[in-house]
Amino acid sequence: MNKKHIDELNIAEENKIVRDNINNLNDEYNVYITIFDDDFNKEKIPYALKDNISLKGKRMTAGSKYLKSYISPYNATVVDRLNDKYNVVGKTNLDSFAFGSSTENSGYFITKNPYDKSRVAGGSSGGSAAAVGLNMATFALGTDTGGSVRLPASFCGVVGYKPTYGLLSRYGLAAMGSSLDVPGIISRSVYDCSYVLNSLISKDPKDVQTYESEVNDFTQFNISGKPKIGLIKELNTQLFTNMMGKDVYSNYLSSIKLLSQDFDFVEISFKDIEYSLPAYYIITPSEISSNMARYDGIRFGGDEAKHNSIDEIYYSGRELFEDEVKRRIFIGNFSLSSGYADKYYENAVSIRNEIRNKLSDIFNSIDAIFLPTSPNVAFEIGSKTTNPVEMYMEDIFTVSANIAGIPAISIPSGFNEKHLPIGMQLFAKRKDDFKLLSFANRCEEIFNFNND
Amino acid sequence: MTRKIKPIIGLEIHVQLKTKTKMFCSCDTQYFHSEPNSHMCPVCLGLPGALPVPNKEGIKLSVKSGLALNCTINNYSRWDRKNYMYPDLFKGYQITQYVYPIASNGYVDINLPASTGNNSKKKRIRILRAHLEEDTAKSIHETDYTLIDGNKAGVPLLEIVSEPDMNSSEEAKLYAQKVYNTLIYAGVSDCDLEKGQMRFDVNVNIEVVDEYEDKTITRVTPIVEMKNMNSFADMVSAIEFEFQRQEKELDETNIEKAAGNKTTRGWNSLKSRTFLLRSKEEAEDYRYFPEPDLLPVYIDDVDIDKIQEEIGDLPDKIYDDLSNMNFPDEIVTMYTSSYIYYKYLKETLQYIDNINVYTFIKNELKSVTGENPYILNPEFCAEIIRLLIEKRITNLVAKDLINLSIESGLSPIQLANDKKLFTTIEGLDEQVIEVIRENADAVNNYKGGKESSLMFLVGQVMKKAKGRTDPVTAKEKLLKLLKEDLK
């Protein structure tokens, strides 16, 4: 993989490499759903766009057969902001509507892991992570609602960054869980990520949840003194050690040792991490059930056939929804329905508030939290598809950052004995993205991960 | 057995606020004569990835409405999603304010008409809440297909919910008209019923009290909601129809109001009857939850006060002011029910502050200008009134000047000069003599003691003078010359 920083690349050369790799590898790894052959631009850096982000005049499937012929008439804000320097080379595969952790829920195909084709690339931004891992793009944009950028990044041995909720605009991202969705960056290095981030920031009038960043240049990494990093005490309990692969757990422990030169590790208690997953899997489907209602088969999706009633139109179109999409709509509608909303939706919201408060307390005494990105390395294709809950468990370490709206990043920290990459995460407090990236950059230097 | 029936009526009034752009996007709201589906964008069309951005003017106009309806404006209000699927609701949910509305606890007073011998009396109708939401698209149902026009999707809509305080169709009508007038005067909506800018959902049921010799039985019928009525007359007819239908149904079925037995009915204006649309409407589950794409609305008291100051005179105040000035009912009614004429009055008063302005506009101007007084510039209207007050023109000339000024766009003074319309005694002698000569019969009749013939002769003089003389002067001159002639 090219070790040069993104601003040191020979752009024409980079375009050639990326294009050759796309031509040679896409059929083998199922990275892109749509490739823009004619749109290569030798003056711009080539990047990959997750196919749930709008690109004007181009098809956006969101990974679902339902939107197989939907052409977006407008650009997402993140795309607009990258247009000067960067060029989209293709739209990458994802779990249908970003619901999943492996791209196995894609309506098109399963993206394969760059390190082992029998394994998943992770999800939902699996195509974007594999594109970067396979040098089929200089970097990629994904979306992260519960770990969808960080998890596949860790499976593919690349950097995956989820900004603070509101730092980057959601305008143009097919909504999943609107209160948690953020665009994220998948890149070869923390530097590249920060460099791209510089073009994306500043408040967007089209997304009222965005705010103005106080930092303009995220590449001027700066660490003062020896930062305090929290280690979650509860991760050492059986609940989590049973869940975690031995490879991941030992990498976690050895990573801490490696980093101790530069960081001061302290133990913290974050018991609520246990409840973050159930809260997430109530709040997100609830918002999903509402966000998916627009897919009614009238303006897009559905078929052209003549139907006898409006219900027939709804049903015929929605049959195209993949199983996980249907499952989440059901769960969400149930969680919000009268008589059950108290028990499920309202309850999950109060857990979310508790987690937010707890994390904000924790960050009063420390600078960041360090934890694995995923309990396991990339798993075999098909090994978890029969049990959705087991699949959901892959998100256990990532979702609390979304629930709290805080920034998080996954950086490759090493390999297991099968040469499958492992990723470690940093969490920082809300709007502390600059600190997070500075720490991540230092960790990256120390890990000296060789992703060739 | 004697039976007493007490109707119970509550209204939900939907009003389109007159913002330039839609509530959550920048599409133009002036869609009335536009091509269907021409005022649309990714946001109001509900395309994947589009996000709503609240229209500040929409929020301001709802605060204004709330204040005009004597509501408390809430410093904190919040957006919720109301989830239901229907082809005219593109996102599959409506952005509304379910839990925390922008305004609550208001009222309007209605004037109940005088029953024989009594003066009219006031009744207060309480307003529970007013909340802001977005309008849906329009469904156009044809025999075997339905068309959708999205131009109105996303237009700001204020829903004003009354308490069930009305006890007759008349009261419901007066309440609806009061809200209608108040909002027009507050400048928040044109409330054009034909354009659907104001629609009524009417909740009706009746309390039936049967008094027997030994006992009294009170029964209340299930609530019926009639949706989307857009005329006061239809509303009254539908309510009246429901009173009878519900009484009959109660006698037949004995089914009383209970949780979950509210039904929805529509009004067929051709057949003059209501028909069942949906039963057990309360079973519908809107799965409300806070809209994650938007921030709550915070309005502080300073802003509320500022908005309050921007609200012009409302019908209640105008009613009191004009009544205190001892104007007759027709004048008071006109300026409290026609905003455009009230506005015109205020503007004309800017040029000439005189009590005659109130009557002139009503008695002289309105018959010419009809719906829109502004076809005559208010400054010109003031000029004509001034000329009248100064007795430089007659009423007849004033009427002519209204028409001439409207036609030419020229100032009445200039017109009066050019066309020599100022009142003058020049030539009056000749005119009177001519009239006496030409109307020998009338002159003889007068001389024979028929007083009314004098008025005829005055009219003839006026006619000959083409309005350039006033009747008093004409009469004086006529009497004088007739007297001389008698000698």
Interface residues (C-beta under 8 A of the other chain):
Chain A: N52 I53 S54 M60 A62 L67 Y70 S72 P73 Y74 A76 R170 Y171 G172 L173 A174 A175 G177 S178 S179 P205 K206 D207 V208 Q209 S286 E287 S289 S290 M292 A293 R294 Y295 D296 I298 R299 F300 I310 Y314 N333 L336 S337 S338 A341 Y345
Chain B: P42 L45 G46 L47 P48 G49 A50 L51 P52 V53 P54 R81 N83 M85 Y86 P87 F90 K91 G92 Y93 T146 I148 D285 R287 Y288 F289 P292 D293 L294 L295
